[in-house]
Amino acid sequence: MDSHRRIAFACSLAQSFGREALRGASRYALENTTWSLLPFPHGIATPFEGIIRDVSQGMIIAAEPDITLQMSRLEPMMVNLVEGSHHAGLTTVCADNRAHGAMAADYLWNLGYRSLAYLAMTGLYDSDARQEGFVRRLAELECNPKMLCFPMLWGFDHWDVNLREVGRLIAELPRPLGLFCFSDFYSMFANEAAHWQKLRVPEDVAIIGVDDNDSVCEVTRPTLSSINPDYYRIGYEAAAQLDRLIRGIPAPTSPIFIPPSGVTERASTDIAAVDDEEVADALRFIRRNIASDIGPADVLAHVQVSRRSLDGRFVRHVGRTVKAEIDRCRTDRAIHLLRETPTSVTAIAEQLGFSDPSHFVRAIRSATGKTPTQVRAESLRLNAPARSEKLKGTRRFF
């Protein structure tokens, strides 16, 4: 192998996907190879033969299907980052868009929303896959969400037209509404459209998107909740698969799907959508204190309601008892800590109040199909210092 193999990273850096994936690929290269990564910040377009001939000795690419297909014929050492561009014989590492949709469905459902909708980007593969996951998961819960498939017109000349149309679609739906948006940019637009209609976010419309793009989510008012697709891990795994190809090790020909790492909860969903104010208050208390060793008694003391009464109202509005809701949130929090922090397995179990190690193992295995140690090992190599900086100061849904 060349002492300094040149690897082209052909993916637009204008969006968080490309930037985070590049950071992940760079981390793998630094830890395991002597590669030089050569970013193409605007992606890649024809003609591209010169890149293959003069620059690339391997490639990680995110491009349209026709470009990806043509380039794979010229550069066999190539890994694709886009599910919609996958074809036979090509190694693909990509976001699990259906899991994004399912996670959004579970998140909004667990907040108590029963009027649910998806704001889609018409004709885009990723958007269609997220819609599929959202609809499929809600079908399991016997819920039929509305699809707001809007062919958005881009440019400032169309801003008011888009606002009026999206706002009209949102305003026609029953409230309180849980709205899942294709991306953070769509969430930002939905937020503006809701204000245009004089709807309150999150009181009338709770909004969640995908990308966890700080430069979008943190500058709106209210700030926007978002699913973190773990683009960093996609880049890291793509570089690992490219390394296998270069070393002559066969790589998978079916797409490798990377699941989202969680939901970054911000103000646009900071509410519980249930008609019972005491149940809503209890849900908020659980979510905000789950990092501590809380139990049903703490919740009862907070809302000043009897256990029997509150359990019955929880089952009616949430579908489970107070203890079951605490257990669900506690398990999700534990999975987050296992994946994203160096805190020991024992310390996590003790911190969250699991009664014994076997109980902790059963809870994690039931939720993930893996033991706590396996969950930790799966993510350990990806918890790079640069990545951890992004997590500071952000409240998460678990």
C-alpha positions in Angstrom: 0.0 0.0 0.0 1.2 3.6 -0.8 2.7 5.3 2.2 0.4 8.2 1.6 -2.7 6.9 -0.3 -4.9 9.8 -1.5 -8.6 9.3 -0.7 -11.1 11.5 -2.4 -14.0 12.5 -0.2 -16.6 13.6 -2.7 -19.5 14.9 -0.7 -20.9 18.4 -0.3 -19.7 20.1 2.9 -22.4 22.7 2.7 -24.6 20.6 5.0 -24.0 18.9 8.3 -24.1 15.4 6.7 -21.0 16.0 4.7 -19.1 17.8 7.4 -19.8 15.2 10.1 -19.1 12.3 7.8 -15.8 13.8 6.8 -14.9 14.2 10.5 -15.7 10.5 11.1 -13.7 9.4 8.1 -10.8 11.5 9.1 -10.9 10.0 12.6 -10.7 6.5 11.2 -7.9 7.4 8.8 -5.9 9.1 11.7 -6.3 6.0 13.9 -5.8 3.3 11.4 -4.1 4.4 8.2 -1.6 6.8 6.6 -4.2 8.2 4.1 -4.5 11.8 3.0 -8.2 12.7 2.7 -8.9 15.1 -0.2 -12.3 16.8 0.3 -14.4 18.0 -2.7 -16.4 20.6 -0.7 -19.1 21.0 -3.4 -19.4 17.3 -4.1 -18.7 15.9 -7.6 -20.1 16.3 -11.0 -19.1 15.5 -14.6 -16.5 15.4 -16.0 -14.8 13.4 -13.3 -12.3 11.2 -15.2 -9.4 13.5 -14.2 -10.2 13.0 -10.5 -9.9 9.2 -10.9 -6.7 9.5 -13.0 -4.8 12.3 -11.2 -6.1 12.5 -7.7 -7.9 9.5 -6.3 -6.5 6.2 -5.0 -9.8 5.4 -3.3 -13.0 7.3 -2.9 -15.9 8.0 -0.4 -18.8 9.5 -2.4 -22.2 10.9 -1.9 -23.7 11.7 -5.3 -26.6 11.1 -7.7 -27.2 7.5 -8.8 -25.9 8.0 -12.3 -22.7 9.7 -11.2 -22.1 7.0 -8.6 -22.7 4.2 -11.1 -20.3 5.7 -13.6 -17.6 6.5 -11.1 -17.7 3.0 -9.6 -16.9 1.6 -13.0 -13.7 3.7 -13.0 -12.7 3.5 -9.3 -13.3 0.0 -7.8 -12.0 1.2 -4.4 -15.1 3.2 -3.6 -17.7 3.5 -0.8 -21.0 5.1 -1.3 -22.9 7.1 1.4 -26.3 7.4 -0.2 -28.9 4.6 0.0 -30.7 5.9 -3.1 -27.5 5.6 -5.1 -26.8 2.0 -4.1 -26.4 -0.6 -6.9 -25.3 -4.2 -7.1 -21.6 -4.7 -6.3 -21.2 -1.3 -4.6 -20.3 -1.0 -1.0 -22.7 1.4 0.7 -22.7 2.8 4.3 -25.7 5.0 4.8 -28.2 6.5 7.3 -31.1 4.3 8.3 -33.8 6.7 7.2 -36.6 4.3 8.1 -35.2 4.2 11.6 -35.3 8.0 11.7 -39.0 7.8 10.9 -39.7 5.1 13.5 -37.8 7.1 16.1 -39.8 10.2 15.4 -43.0 8.2 15.6 -42.1 6.7 19.0 -40.9 10.1 20.3 -44.1 12.0 19.5 -46.3 9.1 20.5 -44.6 8.9 23.9 -45.2 12.6 24.4 -48.9 11.8 24.0 -49.6 13.1 20.5 -52.3 11.2 18.6 -52.7 13.8 15.8 -49.5 13.2 13.8 -48.2 14.3 10.4 -45.1 14.2 8.2 -43.9 17.2 6.2 -42.1 15.5 3.3 -39.8 16.7 0.5 -41.6 15.5 -2.6 -39.7 13.0 -4.8 -36.6 12.6 -2.6 -35.5 9.0 -1.7 -34.4 9.9 1.9 -37.7 11.7 2.5 -39.7 8.7 1.2 -37.8 6.3 3.4 -38.3 8.4 6.5 -42.0 8.6 5.7 -42.1 4.8 5.3 -40.6 4.3 8.7 -42.9 6.9 10.3 -46.0 5.4 8.8 -45.0 1.8 9.5 -44.3 2.4 13.2 -47.5 4.3 13.7 -49.5 1.6 12.0 -48.2 -0.8 14.6 -49.7 1.7 17.2 -53.0 1.8 15.2 -52.5 5.4 14.2 -52.8 6.8 10.7 -50.7 10.0 10.3 -51.4 12.7 7.7 -48.8 13.2 4.8 -48.1 16.8 3.9 -46.2 16.3 0.6 -45.4 19.8 -0.4 -43.4 20.6 -3.6 -41.6 23.6 -1.9 -40.5 26.4 -4.2 -37.0 27.6 -3.4 -35.8 31.2 -3.4 -36.9 34.3 -1.5 -39.4 35.2 -4.3 -41.4 32.1 -3.2 -41.0 32.6 0.6 -44.5 34.0 1.3 -46.2 31.5 -1.1 -44.5 28.6 0.7 -45.4 29.9 4.1 -49.1 30.4 3.3 -49.4 26.9 1.8 -47.5 25.0 4.5 -49.3 27.0 7.2 -52.7 26.2 5.6 -51.9 22.5 5.6 -50.8 22.5 9.2 -53.7 24.7 10.4 -56.2 22.2 8.8 -55.1 19.3 11.0 -56.4 18.5 14.5 -54.5 20.0 17.4 -52.4 19.5 19.4 -50.4 18.3 16.4 -47.1 16.3 16.4 -45.3 17.2 13.2 -42.3 15.2 11.9 -40.3 17.1 9.2 -38.0 15.7 6.6 -35.1 17.8 7.8 -34.1 20.6 10.1 -34.6 23.1 7.3 -38.2 21.8 6.8 -38.7 22.1 10.6 -37.5 25.7 10.5 -39.9 26.4 7.7 -42.8 24.6 9.5 -42.1 26.7 12.6 -42.3 29.9 10.5 -45.5 28.7 8.8 -47.1 27.9 12.2 -46.3 31.4 13.4 -47.8 32.8 10.2 -51.0 31.0 11.1 -50.8 32.3 14.7 -50.3 28.8 16.0 -48.1 28.3 19.1 -45.0 26.0 19.0 -45.0 23.7 20.9 -48.4 24.2 22.5 -50.4 23.8 19.3 -47.8 22.2 17.1 -44.8 20.2 18.3 -42.1 20.0 15.7 -39.2 17.6 15.3 -36.8 17.3 12.3 -33.7 15.3 11.3 -30.0 16.3 11.1 -29.4 17.9 14.6 -27.9 20.8 12.7 -26.9 23.4 15.4 -26.7 26.2 12.9 -30.4 25.7 12.2 -31.9 24.3 15.4 -30.3 26.7 17.8 -31.0 29.9 16.0 -34.8 29.7 15.7 -37.3 30.6 18.3 -38.3 28.3 19.8 -35.2 26.1 19.2 -35.9 22.9 17.3 -35.8 19.3 18.4 -34.1 17.0 16.0 -33.0 13.4 15.4 -29.3 12.9 15.4 -28.5 10.6 12.4 -25.0 9.9 13.6 -23.3 11.1 10.4 -20.0 10.9 12.2 -20.4 7.2 12.5 -21.4 6.9 8.9 -18.1 8.5 7.8 -16.1 6.4 10.2 -17.7 3.1 9.0 -17.4 4.2 5.4 -13.6 4.7 5.9 -13.4 1.3 7.6 -15.1 -0.4 4.7 -12.9 1.4 2.2 -9.8 0.2 4.2 -11.1 -3.4 3.9 -11.5 -3.0 0.1 -7.9 -1.6 -0.2 -6.6 -4.5 1.8 -8.3 -7.0 -0.5 -10.9 -8.0 2.1 -14.4 -8.5 0.6 -16.8 -5.8 1.8 -20.6 -6.3 2.1 -22.6 -5.7 -1.1 -25.8 -5.0 0.8 -26.1 -1.5 2.3 -24.8 -1.1 5.9 -27.4 1.0 7.7 -26.3 3.2 10.6 -29.1 3.9 13.1 -29.7 7.3 14.6 -28.1 8.0 17.9 -31.0 9.6 19.6 -33.2 12.7 19.7 -31.8 16.1 20.8 -34.7 17.6 22.6 -35.2 21.4 22.4 -38.0 23.8 23.0 -40.1 22.9 19.9 -41.3 19.7 21.7 -40.9 20.7 25.3 -44.5 19.8 26.2 -46.6 16.7 26.8 -49.7 16.5 24.6 -52.3 15.1 26.9 -55.5 16.6 28.0 -54.9 15.7 31.7 -52.7 18.5 33.1 -51.5 16.4 36.0 -50.5 13.6 33.7 -48.7 16.1 31.5 -47.0 17.6 34.6 -45.9 14.1 35.7 -44.5 13.3 32.3 -42.5 16.5 32.3 -41.2 15.7 35.8 -40.1 12.2 34.7 -38.3 13.4 31.6 -36.5 16.2 33.4 -35.4 14.1 36.3 -34.7 10.7 34.7 -31.0 11.1 35.1 -31.5 10.7 38.9 -32.7 7.7 40.7 -36.4 8.6 40.7 -39.4 6.2 41.3 -43.2 6.4 41.3 -43.1 7.9 44.8 -41.2 10.9 43.6 -43.7 11.5 40.8 -46.6 11.2 43.2 -45.1 13.6 45.6 -44.6 16.1 42.7 -48.2 16.0 41.4 -49.9 15.3 44.7 -52.2 12.5 43.3 -52.8 9.0 44.6 -50.9 6.1 43.0 -54.1 4.3 41.9 -55.6 7.4 40.4 -52.4 8.5 38.5 -51.7 5.0 37.2 -55.2 4.7 35.8 -54.9 8.1 34.1 -51.4 7.2 32.8 -52.8 4.0 31.2 -55.6 6.0 29.7 -53.5 8.8 28.2 -50.0 7.2 27.7 -50.8 3.5 27.5 -48.7 2.4 30.5 -48.4 2.9 34.2 -46.2 5.5 35.9 -43.5 2.9 36.8 -43.6 1.5 33.2 -43.0 5.0 31.9 -40.1 5.6 34.3 -38.6 2.2 33.3 -38.9 3.1 29.6 -37.2 6.5 30.0 -34.6 5.1 32.3 -33.6 2.4 29.8 -33.4 4.9 27.0 -31.2 7.1 29.1 -28.9 4.1 30.0 -28.5 3.3 26.3 -27.5 6.9 25.6 -24.9 6.8 28.4 -23.5 3.5 27.1 -23.2 4.8 23.6 -22.1 8.4 24.2 -20.1 8.5 27.5 -17.1 6.7 29.1 -19.1 6.1 32.3 -18.7 2.5 33.4 -21.6 0.1 33.0 -21.8 -0.4 36.7 -21.9 3.3 37.4 -24.6 3.8 34.8 -26.8 1.1 36.4 -26.3 2.6 39.9 -26.8 6.2 38.8 -30.2 5.3 37.2 -31.4 3.2 40.0 -31.5 -0.3 38.5 -32.0 -2.6 41.4 -29.4 -5.3 40.4 -27.1 -6.0 37.5 -29.3 -8.7 36.0 -32.2 -6.3 35.9 -30.0 -3.8 34.0 -28.9 -6.4 31.5 -32.5 -7.6 30.9 -33.7 -4.0 30.3 -30.9 -3.2 27.8 -31.2 -6.5 26.0 -35.0 -6.1 25.7 -34.6 -2.7 24.1 -31.5 -3.4 21.9 -31.1 -7.1 21.5 -27.6 -6.7 23.0 -26.0 -6.7 26.5 -24.8 -3.4 28.0 -21.2 -4.5 27.3 -22.1 -5.2 23.6 -23.8 -1.8 23.3 -20.7 -0.1 24.7 -18.3 -2.0 22.5 -20.3 -1.2 19.4 -19.9 2.5 20.0 -16.6 2.7 21.9 -14.3 3.4 18.9 -16.6 6.1 17.7 -16.7 8.2 20.9 -13.9 10.5 19.7 -13.1 13.6 21.7 -14.0 15.8 18.8 -17.5 14.3 18.7 -18.1 14.6 22.4 -17.8 18.4 22.1 -21.0 18.5 20.1 -23.0 16.9 22.9 -22.1 19.4 25.6 -25.0 21.5 26.9 -27.7 19.8 24.9 -30.8 18.2 26.5 -31.7 14.9 25.1 -34.8 12.8 25.0 -34.3 9.5 26.7 
